[in-house]
Amino acid sequence: MQSLSLEHQVRGSAERQLIARLLRLLRSHRGTQMAVRAVAIVEQLGMTGRDPERDVQAVIKFLVEERHVPIGTLPRPPYGYFWITTEAERRFVRGHLVRRAHSILVHARAYDSDSIVGPLVGQIELDFPEVKR
């Protein structure tokens, strides 16, 4: 019996076929040294649309979060996505995400009303004093 490619095994929508093609591509980019940028993925898969790089991000997000596929993101050269092959790579990706999440929370804390909004409200009151009748 002849083996079918992953693309032919996936029945259904164009989205499912895109996922299969993306998985096949990423499986060939094993480890951090083989990371591939989203723009290269778009080119290799011949993706079109309003924002195909965001589509790549969305598919990878789905694969990692919903299907637990070991796809990592490399935030330094050569940048891009890669197939996680070692425990050290998994820890690296997780650590980067945790540090990023912490940084975002610290950034969000800066928008507490006492630190930013309070002075702005005070400035508005100075600029536009209440008119007494």
SEZA-371447 format. One record per atom (N, C-alpha, C): residue number from 0; atom name; x, z, y. Coordinates in Angstrom, 2 decimals, always signed. Atoms other than C-alpha are relative to their C-alpha. Layout:
<atoms>
@pos:NUM&site:CA&x:X&z:Z&y:Y;
...
</atoms>
This chain:
<atoms>
@pos:0&site:N&x:+0.83&z:+0.00&y:-1.18;
@pos:0&site:CA&x:+0.00&z:+0.00&y:+0.00;
@pos:0&site:C&x:+0.88&z:+0.00&y:+1.25;
@pos:1&site:N&x:-0.80&z:+0.12&y:-1.20;
@pos:1&site:CA&x:+1.37&z:-0.97&y:+3.42;
@pos:1&site:C&x:-0.35&z:+1.12&y:+0.97;
@pos:2&site:N&x:+0.19&z:-1.08&y:-0.97;
@pos:2&site:CA&x:+1.87&z:+1.82&y:+5.97;
@pos:2&site:C&x:-0.38&z:-0.57&y:+1.36;
@pos:3&site:N&x:+0.42&z:+0.44&y:-1.33;
@pos:3&site:CA&x:+0.05&z:+1.38&y:+9.27;
@pos:3&site:C&x:+0.73&z:+0.79&y:+1.06;
@pos:4&site:N&x:-0.62&z:-0.71&y:-1.12;
@pos:4&site:CA&x:+1.65&z:+2.25&y:+12.59;
@pos:4&site:C&x:-0.97&z:+1.04&y:+0.52;
@pos:5&site:N&x:+0.83&z:-1.06&y:-0.56;
@pos:5&site:CA&x:+0.38&z:+5.32&y:+14.40;
@pos:5&site:C&x:-1.10&z:-0.58&y:+0.88;
@pos:6&site:N&x:+1.00&z:+0.64&y:-0.87;
@pos:6&site:CA&x:-1.38&z:+3.06&y:+16.92;
@pos:6&site:C&x:-1.20&z:-0.50&y:-0.80;
@pos:7&site:N&x:+1.09&z:+0.54&y:+0.80;
@pos:7&site:CA&x:-3.38&z:+1.44&y:+14.14;
@pos:7&site:C&x:-0.75&z:+1.08&y:-0.76;
@pos:8&site:N&x:+0.66&z:-1.10&y:+0.68;
@pos:8&site:CA&x:-4.17&z:+4.77&y:+12.49;
@pos:8&site:C&x:-0.99&z:+0.70&y:+0.92;
@pos:9&site:N&x:+0.85&z:-0.67&y:-0.96;
@pos:9&site:CA&x:-5.77&z:+6.08&y:+15.67;
@pos:9&site:C&x:-1.16&z:-0.93&y:+0.33;
@pos:10&site:N&x:+1.17&z:+0.80&y:-0.30;
@pos:10&site:CA&x:-9.27&z:+4.78&y:+15.94;
@pos:10&site:C&x:-0.69&z:+0.56&y:+1.22;
@pos:11&site:N&x:+0.76&z:-0.49&y:-1.13;
@pos:11&site:CA&x:-11.39&z:+4.96&y:+18.99;
@pos:11&site:C&x:+0.48&z:-0.55&y:+1.31;
@pos:12&site:N&x:-0.19&z:+0.40&y:-1.39;
@pos:12&site:CA&x:-10.81&z:+4.86&y:+22.67;
@pos:12&site:C&x:+1.42&z:-0.43&y:+0.32;
@pos:13&site:N&x:-1.31&z:+0.40&y:-0.51;
@pos:13&site:CA&x:-7.98&z:+3.36&y:+24.63;
@pos:13&site:C&x:+0.84&z:+1.24&y:+0.30;
@pos:14&site:N&x:-0.73&z:-1.24&y:-0.29;
@pos:14&site:CA&x:-7.06&z:+6.94&y:+25.63;
@pos:14&site:C&x:+0.67&z:+0.53&y:-1.26;
@pos:15&site:N&x:-0.59&z:-0.48&y:+1.26;
@pos:15&site:CA&x:-6.50&z:+7.91&y:+22.00;
@pos:15&site:C&x:+1.18&z:-0.87&y:-0.40;
@pos:16&site:N&x:-1.10&z:+0.90&y:+0.32;
@pos:16&site:CA&x:-4.34&z:+4.85&y:+21.50;
@pos:16&site:C&x:+1.19&z:+0.24&y:+0.93;
@pos:17&site:N&x:-1.06&z:-0.32&y:-0.94;
@pos:17&site:CA&x:-2.37&z:+5.70&y:+24.64;
@pos:17&site:C&x:+0.74&z:+1.27&y:-0.44;
@pos:18&site:N&x:-0.60&z:-1.25&y:+0.48;
@pos:18&site:CA&x:-1.78&z:+9.21&y:+23.29;
@pos:18&site:C&x:+0.92&z:-0.29&y:-1.18;
@pos:19&site:N&x:-0.82&z:+0.34&y:+1.17;
@pos:19&site:CA&x:-0.48&z:+7.77&y:+20.01;
@pos:19&site:C&x:+1.28&z:-0.72&y:+0.42;
@pos:20&site:N&x:-1.18&z:+0.73&y:-0.47;
@pos:20&site:CA&x:+1.88&z:+5.39&y:+21.83;
@pos:20&site:C&x:+0.96&z:+0.93&y:+0.73;
@pos:21&site:N&x:-0.83&z:-0.96&y:-0.73;
@pos:21&site:CA&x:+3.11&z:+8.19&y:+24.10;
@pos:21&site:C&x:+0.72&z:+0.93&y:-0.96;
@pos:22&site:N&x:-0.64&z:-0.86&y:+1.01;
@pos:22&site:CA&x:+3.77&z:+10.45&y:+21.11;
@pos:22&site:C&x:+1.15&z:-0.72&y:-0.69;
@pos:23&site:N&x:-1.06&z:+0.75&y:+0.67;
@pos:23&site:CA&x:+5.75&z:+7.74&y:+19.37;
@pos:23&site:C&x:+1.22&z:-0.16&y:+0.91;
@pos:24&site:N&x:-1.09&z:+0.14&y:-0.97;
@pos:24&site:CA&x:+7.81&z:+7.15&y:+22.51;
@pos:24&site:C&x:+0.77&z:+1.31&y:+0.15;
@pos:25&site:N&x:-0.68&z:-1.28&y:-0.23;
@pos:25&site:CA&x:+8.53&z:+10.83&y:+23.08;
@pos:25&site:C&x:+0.75&z:+0.50&y:-1.24;
@pos:26&site:N&x:-0.72&z:-0.39&y:+1.23;
@pos:26&site:CA&x:+9.49&z:+11.42&y:+19.44;
@pos:26&site:C&x:+1.37&z:-0.64&y:-0.08;
@pos:27&site:N&x:-1.31&z:+0.66&y:+0.01;
@pos:27&site:CA&x:+12.36&z:+8.99&y:+20.03;
@pos:27&site:C&x:+0.92&z:+0.57&y:+1.08;
@pos:28&site:N&x:-0.80&z:-0.64&y:-1.05;
@pos:28&site:CA&x:+13.57&z:+11.11&y:+22.97;
@pos:28&site:C&x:+0.20&z:+1.46&y:-0.36;
@pos:29&site:N&x:-0.21&z:-1.34&y:+0.54;
@pos:29&site:CA&x:+14.78&z:+14.12&y:+21.03;
@pos:29&site:C&x:+1.11&z:+0.72&y:+0.75;
@pos:30&site:N&x:-0.99&z:-0.83&y:-0.67;
@pos:30&site:CA&x:+16.55&z:+16.86&y:+22.93;
@pos:30&site:C&x:+0.13&z:-0.29&y:+1.48;
@pos:31&site:N&x:-0.10&z:+0.09&y:-1.46;
@pos:31&site:CA&x:+17.38&z:+17.43&y:+26.58;
@pos:31&site:C&x:+0.81&z:-1.20&y:+0.48;
@pos:32&site:N&x:-0.84&z:+1.12&y:-0.43;
@pos:32&site:CA&x:+20.02&z:+14.71&y:+26.72;
@pos:32&site:C&x:-0.72&z:-1.34&y:-0.05;
@pos:33&site:N&x:+0.77&z:+1.24&y:+0.14;
@pos:33&site:CA&x:+17.39&z:+12.10&y:+25.85;
@pos:33&site:C&x:-1.26&z:+0.01&y:+0.87;
@pos:34&site:N&x:+1.20&z:-0.11&y:-0.84;
@pos:34&site:CA&x:+14.84&z:+13.15&y:+28.50;
@pos:34&site:C&x:-0.31&z:-1.33&y:+0.67;
@pos:35&site:N&x:+0.45&z:+1.25&y:-0.60;
@pos:35&site:CA&x:+12.79&z:+10.29&y:+29.89;
@pos:35&site:C&x:-0.97&z:+0.31&y:+1.13;
@pos:36&site:N&x:+0.85&z:-0.24&y:-1.17;
@pos:36&site:CA&x:+11.18&z:+10.19&y:+33.32;
@pos:36&site:C&x:-1.37&z:-0.64&y:-0.19;
@pos:37&site:N&x:+1.37&z:+0.51&y:+0.08;
@pos:37&site:CA&x:+7.46&z:+9.60&y:+33.78;
@pos:37&site:C&x:-0.06&z:-1.48&y:+0.40;
@pos:38&site:N&x:+0.03&z:+1.40&y:-0.45;
@pos:38&site:CA&x:+8.13&z:+6.33&y:+35.64;
@pos:38&site:C&x:+0.49&z:-0.93&y:-1.11;
@pos:39&site:N&x:-0.48&z:+0.81&y:+1.11;
@pos:39&site:CA&x:+10.07&z:+5.02&y:+32.63;
@pos:39&site:C&x:-1.04&z:-0.07&y:-1.12;
@pos:40&site:N&x:+1.08&z:-0.01&y:+1.00;
@pos:40&site:CA&x:+7.24&z:+6.06&y:+30.30;
@pos:40&site:C&x:-1.08&z:-1.00&y:+0.41;
@pos:41&site:N&x:+1.02&z:+0.93&y:-0.52;
@pos:41&site:CA&x:+4.77&z:+4.17&y:+32.50;
@pos:41&site:C&x:+0.44&z:-1.44&y:-0.25;
@pos:42&site:N&x:-0.51&z:+1.36&y:+0.18;
@pos:42&site:CA&x:+6.97&z:+1.06&y:+32.37;
@pos:42&site:C&x:+0.02&z:-0.39&y:-1.47;
@pos:43&site:N&x:-0.12&z:+0.32&y:+1.42;
@pos:43&site:CA&x:+7.63&z:+1.25&y:+28.63;
@pos:43&site:C&x:-1.36&z:-0.17&y:-0.67;
@pos:44&site:N&x:+1.33&z:+0.10&y:+0.61;
@pos:44&site:CA&x:+3.94&z:+1.72&y:+27.80;
@pos:44&site:C&x:-0.88&z:-1.02&y:+0.71;
@pos:45&site:N&x:+0.76&z:+1.00&y:-0.73;
@pos:45&site:CA&x:+2.80&z:-0.88&y:+30.34;
@pos:45&site:C&x:-1.28&z:+0.58&y:+0.60;
@pos:46&site:N&x:+1.18&z:-0.66&y:-0.57;
@pos:46&site:CA&x:+0.44&z:+1.59&y:+31.96;
@pos:46&site:C&x:-0.28&z:-0.51&y:+1.40;
@pos:47&site:N&x:+0.42&z:+0.39&y:-1.34;
@pos:47&site:CA&x:-1.54&z:+0.60&y:+35.01;
@pos:47&site:C&x:-1.07&z:+0.98&y:+0.45;
@pos:48&site:N&x:+1.04&z:-0.88&y:-0.50;
@pos:48&site:CA&x:-4.11&z:+2.28&y:+37.16;
@pos:48&site:C&x:+0.38&z:+0.54&y:+1.35;
@pos:49&site:N&x:-0.20&z:-0.55&y:-1.34;
@pos:49&site:CA&x:-4.36&z:+4.25&y:+40.35;
@pos:49&site:C&x:+1.29&z:+0.81&y:+0.09;
@pos:50&site:N&x:-1.20&z:-0.83&y:-0.02;
@pos:50&site:CA&x:-1.62&z:+6.78&y:+39.49;
@pos:50&site:C&x:+0.45&z:+0.27&y:-1.43;
@pos:51&site:N&x:-0.35&z:-0.13&y:+1.42;
@pos:51&site:CA&x:-0.18&z:+6.19&y:+36.01;
@pos:51&site:C&x:+0.97&z:+1.14&y:-0.30;
@pos:52&site:N&x:-0.91&z:-1.12&y:+0.24;
@pos:52&site:CA&x:+2.56&z:+8.83&y:+36.42;
@pos:52&site:C&x:-0.78&z:+1.30&y:-0.15;
@pos:53&site:N&x:+0.86&z:-1.19&y:+0.15;
@pos:53&site:CA&x:-0.12&z:+11.49&y:+36.91;
@pos:53&site:C&x:-0.76&z:-0.04&y:-1.32;
@pos:54&site:N&x:+0.64&z:+0.14&y:+1.31;
@pos:54&site:CA&x:-1.86&z:+10.11&y:+33.84;
@pos:54&site:C&x:+0.94&z:+0.48&y:-1.10;
@pos:55&site:N&x:-1.00&z:-0.46&y:+0.97;
@pos:55&site:CA&x:+1.36&z:+10.69&y:+31.87;
@pos:55&site:C&x:+0.05&z:+1.53&y:+0.03;
@pos:56&site:N&x:-0.02&z:-1.46&y:-0.11;
@pos:56&site:CA&x:+1.50&z:+14.26&y:+33.20;
@pos:56&site:C&x:-1.22&z:+0.63&y:-0.65;
@pos:57&site:N&x:+1.24&z:-0.55&y:+0.55;
@pos:57&site:CA&x:-2.12&z:+14.86&y:+32.24;
@pos:57&site:C&x:-0.02&z:-0.07&y:-1.52;
@pos:58&site:N&x:-0.02&z:+0.14&y:+1.46;
@pos:58&site:CA&x:-1.67&z:+13.54&y:+28.71;
@pos:58&site:C&x:+0.98&z:+0.99&y:-0.60;
@pos:59&site:N&x:-0.99&z:-0.95&y:+0.52;
@pos:59&site:CA&x:+1.47&z:+15.62&y:+28.19;
@pos:59&site:C&x:-0.52&z:+1.42&y:+0.11;
@pos:60&site:N&x:+0.61&z:-1.32&y:-0.16;
@pos:60&site:CA&x:-0.29&z:+18.70&y:+29.56;
@pos:60&site:C&x:-1.00&z:+0.27&y:-1.13;
@pos:61&site:N&x:+0.97&z:-0.12&y:+1.08;
@pos:61&site:CA&x:-3.12&z:+18.11&y:+27.06;
@pos:61&site:C&x:+0.71&z:+0.20&y:-1.34;
@pos:62&site:N&x:-0.70&z:-0.08&y:+1.28;
@pos:62&site:CA&x:-0.71&z:+17.56&y:+24.16;
@pos:62&site:C&x:+0.68&z:+1.36&y:-0.20;
@pos:63&site:N&x:-0.69&z:-1.29&y:+0.11;
@pos:63&site:CA&x:+1.28&z:+20.72&y:+24.91;
@pos:63&site:C&x:-0.99&z:+1.16&y:-0.09;
@pos:64&site:N&x:+0.89&z:-1.15&y:-0.09;
@pos:64&site:CA&x:-1.57&z:+23.07&y:+25.84;
@pos:64&site:C&x:-1.09&z:+0.01&y:-1.07;
@pos:65&site:N&x:+1.12&z:+0.06&y:+0.96;
@pos:65&site:CA&x:-4.30&z:+21.87&y:+23.45;
@pos:65&site:C&x:+0.45&z:-0.30&y:-1.43;
@pos:66&site:N&x:-0.44&z:+0.40&y:+1.34;
@pos:66&site:CA&x:-2.36&z:+20.38&y:+20.54;
@pos:66&site:C&x:+1.32&z:+0.65&y:-0.42;
@pos:67&site:N&x:-1.25&z:-0.73&y:+0.28;
@pos:67&site:CA&x:+0.82&z:+22.51&y:+20.76;
@pos:67&site:C&x:+1.13&z:-0.93&y:-0.47;
@pos:68&site:N&x:-1.05&z:+0.96&y:+0.30;
@pos:68&site:CA&x:+3.07&z:+19.45&y:+20.60;
@pos:68&site:C&x:+1.26&z:+0.44&y:+0.76;
@pos:69&site:N&x:-1.24&z:-0.51&y:-0.63;
@pos:69&site:CA&x:+6.73&z:+20.38&y:+21.32;
@pos:69&site:C&x:+0.64&z:-0.98&y:+0.98;
@pos:70&site:N&x:-0.53&z:+0.88&y:-1.04;
@pos:70&site:CA&x:+7.24&z:+18.33&y:+24.47;
@pos:70&site:C&x:+0.50&z:+0.90&y:+1.12;
@pos:71&site:N&x:-0.59&z:-0.80&y:-1.06;
@pos:71&site:CA&x:+9.58&z:+19.84&y:+27.05;
@pos:71&site:C&x:+0.17&z:-0.82&y:+1.27;
@pos:72&site:N&x:-0.27&z:+0.62&y:-1.29;
@pos:72&site:CA&x:+10.20&z:+19.12&y:+30.70;
@pos:72&site:C&x:+1.38&z:+0.47&y:+0.45;
@pos:73&site:N&x:-1.35&z:-0.33&y:-0.45;
@pos:73&site:CA&x:+13.75&z:+19.00&y:+32.02;
@pos:73&site:C&x:+0.07&z:-0.10&y:+1.52;
@pos:74&site:N&x:+0.01&z:-0.02&y:-1.47;
@pos:74&site:CA&x:+14.00&z:+20.06&y:+35.70;
@pos:74&site:C&x:+1.37&z:-0.28&y:+0.63;
@pos:75&site:N&x:-1.34&z:+0.34&y:-0.51;
@pos:75&site:CA&x:+17.63&z:+18.94&y:+36.08;
@pos:75&site:C&x:+0.41&z:-1.33&y:-0.64;
@pos:76&site:N&x:-0.40&z:+1.29&y:+0.58;
@pos:76&site:CA&x:+19.49&z:+15.68&y:+35.40;
@pos:76&site:C&x:+0.22&z:+0.12&y:-1.51;
@pos:77&site:N&x:+0.57&z:+1.30&y:-0.35;
@pos:77&site:CA&x:+18.66&z:+13.59&y:+33.46;
@pos:77&site:C&x:-1.50&z:+0.03&y:+0.34;
@pos:78&site:N&x:+1.41&z:-0.17&y:-0.34;
@pos:78&site:CA&x:+15.16&z:+14.96&y:+34.30;
@pos:78&site:C&x:-0.92&z:-0.67&y:-1.01;
@pos:79&site:N&x:+1.00&z:+0.67&y:+0.80;
@pos:79&site:CA&x:+11.99&z:+14.04&y:+32.47;
@pos:79&site:C&x:-0.52&z:+0.83&y:-1.16;
@pos:80&site:N&x:+0.63&z:-0.60&y:+1.17;
@pos:80&site:CA&x:+10.19&z:+14.76&y:+29.22;
@pos:80&site:C&x:+0.85&z:-0.27&y:-1.22;
@pos:81&site:N&x:-0.75&z:+0.17&y:+1.24;
@pos:81&site:CA&x:+11.76&z:+15.24&y:+25.81;
@pos:81&site:C&x:-0.70&z:+0.73&y:-1.13;
@pos:82&site:N&x:+0.52&z:-0.64&y:+1.20;
@pos:82&site:CA&x:+10.87&z:+16.22&y:+22.26;
@pos:82&site:C&x:+0.89&z:+1.20&y:-0.30;
@pos:83&site:N&x:-0.76&z:-1.22&y:+0.24;
@pos:83&site:CA&x:+11.95&z:+19.83&y:+21.73;
@pos:83&site:C&x:+0.42&z:+0.03&y:-1.47;
@pos:84&site:N&x:-0.52&z:+0.02&y:+1.37;
@pos:84&site:CA&x:+14.21&z:+20.05&y:+18.67;
@pos:84&site:C&x:+0.67&z:+1.30&y:-0.41;
@pos:85&site:N&x:-0.68&z:-1.24&y:+0.35;
@pos:85&site:CA&x:+15.84&z:+23.47&y:+18.87;
@pos:85&site:C&x:-0.70&z:+1.20&y:+0.64;
@pos:86&site:N&x:+0.54&z:-1.24&y:-0.57;
@pos:86&site:CA&x:+14.89&z:+27.06&y:+19.54;
@pos:86&site:C&x:+0.54&z:+0.23&y:+1.41;
@pos:87&site:N&x:-0.59&z:-0.15&y:-1.33;
@pos:87&site:CA&x:+17.27&z:+27.08&y:+22.52;
@pos:87&site:C&x:-0.73&z:-0.87&y:+1.02;
@pos:88&site:N&x:+0.76&z:+0.87&y:-0.90;
@pos:88&site:CA&x:+15.40&z:+24.13&y:+24.07;
@pos:88&site:C&x:-1.38&z:+0.59&y:+0.29;
@pos:89&site:N&x:+1.31&z:-0.62&y:-0.19;
@pos:89&site:CA&x:+12.07&z:+25.87&y:+23.52;
@pos:89&site:C&x:+0.10&z:+1.17&y:+0.96;
@pos:90&site:N&x:-0.20&z:-1.16&y:-0.89;
@pos:90&site:CA&x:+13.37&z:+29.05&y:+25.19;
@pos:90&site:C&x:+0.32&z:-0.45&y:+1.42;
@pos:91&site:N&x:-0.35&z:+0.52&y:-1.32;
@pos:91&site:CA&x:+14.83&z:+27.02&y:+28.08;
@pos:91&site:C&x:-1.26&z:-0.45&y:+0.74;
@pos:92&site:N&x:+1.22&z:+0.52&y:-0.63;
@pos:92&site:CA&x:+11.51&z:+25.25&y:+28.77;
@pos:92&site:C&x:-0.93&z:+1.16&y:+0.36;
@pos:93&site:N&x:+0.87&z:-1.14&y:-0.26;
@pos:93&site:CA&x:+9.51&z:+28.48&y:+28.47;
@pos:93&site:C&x:+0.52&z:+0.82&y:+1.18;
@pos:94&site:N&x:-0.61&z:-0.77&y:-1.08;
@pos:94&site:CA&x:+11.94&z:+30.34&y:+30.74;
@pos:94&site:C&x:-0.19&z:-0.66&y:+1.36;
@pos:95&site:N&x:+0.19&z:+0.74&y:-1.25;
@pos:95&site:CA&x:+11.75&z:+27.64&y:+33.38;
@pos:95&site:C&x:-1.44&z:+0.13&y:+0.49;
@pos:96&site:N&x:+1.41&z:-0.11&y:-0.38;
@pos:96&site:CA&x:+7.94&z:+27.74&y:+33.35;
@pos:96&site:C&x:-0.34&z:+1.41&y:+0.49;
@pos:97&site:N&x:+0.27&z:-1.38&y:-0.42;
@pos:97&site:CA&x:+7.87&z:+31.54&y:+33.61;
@pos:97&site:C&x:+0.59&z:+0.25&y:+1.39;
@pos:98&site:N&x:-0.61&z:-0.17&y:-1.33;
@pos:98&site:CA&x:+10.29&z:+31.49&y:+36.57;
@pos:98&site:C&x:-0.80&z:-0.74&y:+1.07;
@pos:99&site:N&x:+0.82&z:+0.77&y:-0.94;
@pos:99&site:CA&x:+8.20&z:+28.78&y:+38.25;
@pos:99&site:C&x:-1.31&z:+0.72&y:+0.30;
@pos:100&site:N&x:+1.26&z:-0.71&y:-0.18;
@pos:100&site:CA&x:+5.00&z:+30.74&y:+37.70;
@pos:100&site:C&x:+0.20&z:+1.23&y:+0.88;
@pos:101&site:N&x:-0.29&z:-1.17&y:-0.82;
@pos:101&site:CA&x:+6.57&z:+33.86&y:+39.19;
@pos:101&site:C&x:+0.21&z:-0.41&y:+1.45;
@pos:102&site:N&x:-0.26&z:+0.49&y:-1.35;
@pos:102&site:CA&x:+7.79&z:+31.89&y:+42.20;
@pos:102&site:C&x:-1.30&z:-0.39&y:+0.70;
@pos:103&site:N&x:+1.29&z:+0.40&y:-0.59;
@pos:103&site:CA&x:+4.30&z:+30.46&y:+42.76;
@pos:103&site:C&x:-0.81&z:+1.24&y:+0.37;
@pos:104&site:N&x:+0.74&z:-1.23&y:-0.31;
@pos:104&site:CA&x:+2.77&z:+33.96&y:+42.61;
@pos:104&site:C&x:+0.58&z:+0.70&y:+1.23;
@pos:105&site:N&x:-0.63&z:-0.58&y:-1.19;
@pos:105&site:CA&x:+5.30&z:+35.25&y:+45.14;
@pos:105&site:C&x:-0.40&z:-0.79&y:+1.24;
@pos:106&site:N&x:+0.41&z:+0.88&y:-1.10;
@pos:106&site:CA&x:+4.50&z:+32.28&y:+47.36;
@pos:106&site:C&x:-1.45&z:+0.28&y:+0.39;
@pos:107&site:N&x:+1.42&z:-0.27&y:-0.27;
@pos:107&site:CA&x:+0.76&z:+32.96&y:+47.01;
@pos:107&site:C&x:-0.18&z:+1.34&y:+0.71;
@pos:108&site:N&x:+0.09&z:-1.32&y:-0.62;
@pos:108&site:CA&x:+1.30&z:+36.60&y:+47.97;
@pos:108&site:C&x:+0.27&z:-0.09&y:+1.50;
@pos:109&site:N&x:-0.31&z:+0.16&y:-1.42;
@pos:109&site:CA&x:+2.69&z:+35.40&y:+51.30;
@pos:109&site:C&x:-1.23&z:-0.35&y:+0.82;
@pos:110&site:N&x:+1.22&z:+0.37&y:-0.70;
@pos:110&site:CA&x:-0.81&z:+34.21&y:+52.16;
@pos:110&site:C&x:-1.02&z:+1.13&y:+0.06;
@pos:111&site:N&x:+0.90&z:-1.15&y:-0.15;
@pos:111&site:CA&x:-2.33&z:+37.69&y:+51.99;
@pos:111&site:C&x:-0.39&z:+0.11&y:+1.47;
@pos:112&site:N&x:+0.52&z:-0.01&y:-1.36;
@pos:112&site:CA&x:-4.43&z:+38.28&y:+55.09;
@pos:112&site:C&x:+0.87&z:+0.78&y:+0.98;
@pos:113&site:N&x:-0.83&z:-0.80&y:-0.91;
@pos:113&site:CA&x:-2.09&z:+40.93&y:+56.51;
@pos:113&site:C&x:+1.26&z:-0.74&y:+0.45;
@pos:114&site:N&x:-1.27&z:+0.62&y:-0.34;
@pos:114&site:CA&x:+0.95&z:+38.69&y:+56.46;
@pos:114&site:C&x:-0.13&z:-1.30&y:+0.79;
@pos:115&site:N&x:+0.12&z:+1.28&y:-0.69;
@pos:115&site:CA&x:-0.34&z:+35.32&y:+57.70;
@pos:115&site:C&x:-1.28&z:-0.08&y:+0.82;
@pos:116&site:N&x:+1.28&z:+0.17&y:-0.67;
@pos:116&site:CA&x:-4.01&z:+35.32&y:+58.58;
@pos:116&site:C&x:-0.15&z:+1.01&y:+1.14;
@pos:117&site:N&x:+0.11&z:-1.02&y:-1.06;
@pos:117&site:CA&x:-3.84&z:+38.59&y:+60.56;
@pos:117&site:C&x:+0.64&z:-0.43&y:+1.30;
@pos:118&site:N&x:-0.62&z:+0.45&y:-1.25;
@pos:118&site:CA&x:-1.30&z:+37.32&y:+63.11;
@pos:118&site:C&x:-0.67&z:-1.24&y:+0.59;
@pos:119&site:N&x:+0.69&z:+1.18&y:-0.52;
@pos:119&site:CA&x:-3.15&z:+34.01&y:+63.37;
@pos:119&site:C&x:-1.29&z:+0.38&y:+0.70;
@pos:120&site:N&x:+1.24&z:-0.46&y:-0.63;
@pos:120&site:CA&x:-6.43&z:+35.76&y:+64.10;
@pos:120&site:C&x:+0.31&z:+0.67&y:+1.33;
@pos:121&site:N&x:-0.41&z:-0.65&y:-1.23;
@pos:121&site:CA&x:-4.67&z:+37.89&y:+66.69;
@pos:121&site:C&x:+0.37&z:-1.01&y:+1.07;
@pos:122&site:N&x:-0.39&z:+1.05&y:-0.94;
@pos:122&site:CA&x:-3.21&z:+34.77&y:+68.31;
@pos:122&site:C&x:-1.23&z:-0.71&y:+0.55;
@pos:123&site:N&x:+1.23&z:+0.66&y:-0.45;
@pos:123&site:CA&x:-6.62&z:+33.13&y:+68.45;
@pos:123&site:C&x:-0.72&z:+0.88&y:+1.01;
@pos:124&site:N&x:+0.67&z:-0.90&y:-0.92;
@pos:124&site:CA&x:-8.06&z:+36.21&y:+70.14;
@pos:124&site:C&x:+0.70&z:+0.02&y:+1.36;
@pos:125&site:N&x:-0.73&z:+0.03&y:-1.26;
@pos:125&site:CA&x:-5.29&z:+36.08&y:+72.76;
@pos:125&site:C&x:-0.25&z:-1.30&y:+0.75;
@pos:126&site:N&x:+0.20&z:+1.31&y:-0.61;
@pos:126&site:CA&x:-5.78&z:+32.36&y:+73.37;
@pos:126&site:C&x:-1.42&z:-0.20&y:+0.51;
@pos:127&site:N&x:+1.40&z:+0.20&y:-0.35;
@pos:127&site:CA&x:-9.56&z:+32.56&y:+73.54;
@pos:127&site:C&x:-0.68&z:+1.36&y:+0.19;
@pos:128&site:N&x:+0.62&z:-1.32&y:-0.21;
@pos:128&site:CA&x:-10.60&z:+35.86&y:+75.09;
@pos:128&site:C&x:-1.52&z:-0.12&y:+0.06;
@pos:129&site:N&x:+1.46&z:-0.04&y:-0.01;
@pos:129&site:CA&x:-14.20&z:+36.83&y:+74.73;
@pos:129&site:C&x:-0.53&z:-0.01&y:+1.42;
@pos:130&site:N&x:+0.60&z:+0.09&y:-1.33;
@pos:130&site:CA&x:-16.32&z:+35.95&y:+77.74;
@pos:130&site:C&x:-1.11&z:+1.03&y:+0.08;
@pos:131&site:N&x:+1.02&z:-1.02&y:-0.18;
@pos:131&site:CA&x:-18.37&z:+38.89&y:+79.01;
@pos:131&site:C&x:-1.03&z:-0.49&y:+0.98;
@pos:132&site:N&x:+1.09&z:+0.46&y:-0.89;
@pos:132&site:CA&x:-21.72&z:+38.18&y:+80.60;
@pos:132&site:C&x:-0.62&z:+1.15&y:+0.71;
</atoms>
